[in-house]
């Protein structure tokens, strides 16, 4: 379904609530019906009901929540999240949640329309990218030497969101920072279903920025269950230690690498490249479904030949045809560089997670940067 009209969404949501409400009985109602008397039902301490948008948010949230929450992912395994839109059942699940965790920065183009239609006033919405300096899409990822990223201060408020501190990640020779006013109404405009509003949402691919997202999630869970705030902090600290170790390994790997550029299927690795002093050369734009033009293809091929690139990276959730075409043209091989927008069924069966996939990315980059 497409959310091109708010009236359509409102009708859908109303029907969802009617369906969800029919046939539901509380534990006490069921007990009364079966025994004729109302008897108190003993229950364990209720866990938080947390809905998250897609895989990285699940991974970060689950590691912070531990056993204190039931964490459910809206985007199914193996599906590309740029294309996904919620079903009536998904909307009903969000309506009943205690906490909704999403990446933000335009990644979830459906978010504002859905949450604006909810009646759950107590729902805590956690925008994991809040407070992070966002990159302007389409500027930081060109392979021309004079193209640099423009940073934007991503600092907009949502009701019931966790409070976060402003993150100011500065490096020499980085792009200048500007104040960014994130207008969600403009982003939700008709005809822009998969538009990121000009911003690059792929912040989770930088381990250093993943730390910030984890802290934002910790704050949101603590707001929802303040009695467990200390446990959430301990869980977050433990997971962040793994992220910081990963960050140090990336820094060590690229310090003495032979080259600093890499060609990837779509512009998902801008934050990773910026963090470690690398140069991303994407074939397509911010969305993997965006088809590169003939001019873009020719430009990437010219770059690969001029810089003697030996590896062209592709992804797991979308077709590798374009990457294979360029690799064939320049005599290079292909390899996976995973944007971790979701795990495949095979990766899930193998017990893979964010940390292990990022370490695979690290090994793939180490090989490509030293050819």
Secondary structure, 3 states (H helix, E strand, C coil): CCCCCHHHHHHHHHHHHHHHHCCCCCHHHHHHHHHCCCCCCCCCCCCEEEEECCHHHHHHHHHHHHHHEEEEECCCCCCCCCCCCCCHHHHHHHHCCCEEEECCCCCCCCHHHHHCCCCCCCCEEEECCCCCEEEECCCCCCCCCCCCCCEEEECCCCCCCCCCCCCCCCCCCCCCEEEECCCHHHHCCCCCCCCCCCECCCHHHCHHHHHHHHHHHHHHHHHHCHHHHHHHHHHHHHHHHHHHHHHHHHHHHHHCCCCCEEEECCCCCHHHHHHCCCEEEECCCCCCCCCCCHHHHHHHHHHHHHCCCCEEEECCCCCCHHHHHHHHHHCCEEEECCCCCCCCHHHHHCCCCHHHHHHHHHHHHHHHCCC
